[in-house]
């Protein structure tokens, strides 16, 4: 378990934004709370700290869309009625009594192949649309390179809660340093504390390498533009995915 107050206090002390015996509070505490949640969202999106992987089964011929339907709105073909996940870990197509894994790809590659067939590739992205009520909502779209109707299974990261000061993060202590130094790196960028950047970068690299190797090998980073094996990607490239 990780206590939000203690973690953010340590981060602020490491960067000399609060002194010894001084408690992180006020606007600075609120700012660090935001940095924490953005850090956790990015780590979860890249599969580093997902608590669980959810599974959704759907029949579709083409794209699969995650959208939270409004009251009275009809559920369309290939639509999953839920908030879009931050990331999708995998897609499989049913073949008899088993599931066949599809290959993660990107839009450009998929646009170059025949779409009038069973899908073999996919990519995922989040966009916005106007709901029937006129409000803007987020939707997640799993794009497929085939339009033949088939049963699909979507594996997506569960969303982590929005943490507040005083909360406890129920994660293994293994992830403590990873979250701490990710928050510090974001603070370095936000507050232009560049004299601390090399030290925080070094600590973050060590924290990343401490994550179980098997987990890393099964943690591909996917979105509409890239398919990257995180296990073989240099740390600098991984950090660019976190917005550093």
N, C-alpha and C positions, 0 to 999 in steps of 0.2 A: 504494500500500500504506500502511496505517495501523498503527503499532505500539501495542498496547494500553497498555503501560507508559508510553510517552511521552504518549499522549493523556490518560490518567488523572492522570499527574503534573501536566500543564499545567492540567487542570481544578481539581485541588486547590490548586495555586498561585494560580490566578486568584481563588479564593474564600478565599485566605489560611488554608487549613486545614493547609498545610505551609509552612514558611518557606524562604527561599533556601538552597540547599545541603542541604535536608532531603529524604529520600526517602520517598515514600508507602509505607507498610508496615502490617503487622498488621491489626487489625480495620477500620481506616479503609480500607485498600486493598481488603479483601474487600467492604466496603460499596460502594465505588466500582465494583468489578467487577459487583456486582448491579445497580447503577444503569445501567451501560453496557448490559448484556444486556436490561434492560427497555426502555431507550431504543431499542435496535436493533430489538427485537421490535415496538414501536409504530410505528416508521418503516417497517419492512417490511410491517406489516399495512396501512398506508395507501398502500403502493405507492411510497414514496420511494426505497428502496434495494434493491428486490428484485433478486437476481442473475439469476434466470431465471424465466420463467413456464412451469409445467408444464401439460401437456394430458392429460386423461383422457377416454376415450370410453366411454359406458355406455348401455344401453337401459333405460328406466324408464317407469313410468306413475305419476307423482306425485313424491314426494321422492327425492332422491339422497343417500345417506348415506356419509360417510367414516368408517370404523372399522377399526382394526388388529385383525384376527381372531386369536384364540388358536389354539393347536395343536389340530387336530381340529374346529374350528368351521367350519360350512358357510357359504359365501358366498351371501347372499340376493340376491334380485332388486333391482336398483338400488343395490347396495352396492359401494363401491370400497375394496379392502383396503389401506388405508394410514392413517398418522396424519393427523388432520384438519389441513388448512392453516390458517394464521392468518387468511387472507382469500381470497376468490374474486374474480377480476378480471372474469370474464364467463362467460356461458352461451350456447350456440348450439344450435339444433335443426336436424337434417338435413332438407333438402328436395331430393329428387333427388340431384344430385351436388354440391350446395353446402350451406353452413351459414348459417342465418338467425339473426342476433343477437336474443336476448331482452332485454327491458328490465329493468334493475334496479328493484326496488320495495321495498315493506315489507309486513309481515303484514296490517296493517289494510286497506290498499288491495286486496291480493289476496283477502282474505276477502269482499270486496264484489262479486266477479265470479263468473261461471259457471265451475265447475271441470271440467265434463264436456266438455272440448274439448282441443285442442292447446294447450300452454302458450305464453304470450307474455310472462310476467313471472316474476321470481325474486327471492329474497333468501337470505341465508346467515347462519347462526349456529352457535356452538359450545356444546355442552351436555355433560352427563355421563350415564352409564348404568352399570348393573351388568353386568359380563361374566359368562359362564358359570362362571368360576372363583370368582366372588364379589367380585373386585376391581373398583374403580371405574375407568372409563376415559373419556377424552374422545372425543366423536364430533362430526363436523361435518355439518350438515344443509342441503342446498340445497333450499329449498322452492319449489315451482312452483305456478302458478295453473291448471294443467290436468292432467288425469289420463289423457288419451289416450296409449297407448303410442307412444314415439318414440325415435329415436337422439339422444343428447345429447352435446355436447362441453363439458367444464368446464375453464376456464382459471384456475389458481390460482397464487399466489405460492409459490415454493420457500421452504422453511424455512432460515433462516440458522443456523449453528452457535452453540453456547454458547461464548463467548469467555472465556479465562482470562488472568491476568497472564502475560506472556511471549509471548502469541500475536500473530500478525499478521493484520489484517483486510484481505483482498484486495479492496479497493474503490478506485475512482478517488479521487484527492485532492480531487475536487470535493465529496465528501461529508464531508470531514474536519471542517470547521467546523460543519456541520449536526449531526453526532454529538456533537462536543465541547460545543456550547452546549445541546443537548438533555440531555446528562448534567449539565451545570452547573445547568440549570433544575430538574432533579429533585433535585439536591443542595441547592439553595436551599430547596426545599419541605421536604425531609426534615430538614435541620439548622436550619431557620428563619433562614436568612441573608438576611433581607429587605432589608438595606441594599444587597445586590448585585442584587436582582431586576430593577430597571429597566434596568440596564446589560446584564445577561444577556439580558433580553427583547429589547432593541434589537439585540444581536448575533445572536440567533436569528432575528429577522425578516429581517435582511440575508442570513443564510445560506440561509434558505428561498427568498428571491427570487433567489438565485444559481443555484438548480437550474434546469436547462433548461426554458424555457417550454413547449416541445412536450411534454416529459415530463409537466409539470404538467397540461396540457390532456387528457392521456390517462390521468389518474390519479384516477378517481372513488373516493370513500370510500363503501363500502356495508356495511351490516349489517342486522339485523332491523328496526331502528327508523328508518333514514334512508337517503336517497340524496342525496349532496352532491357538487357539482362542486368539486373542490379548487382548480381554477384561478380560480374566482370567489368563493371563500370567504375572509372576512377572516382575517388571521393569528391573531387571538384565538380564533376558532372552531376553527381547525385545531389550536391548542395544546390546546384542551379535549379533543380526541380522543386526545391523548397522555397524559391524566391530570394535566395541570397545573392 
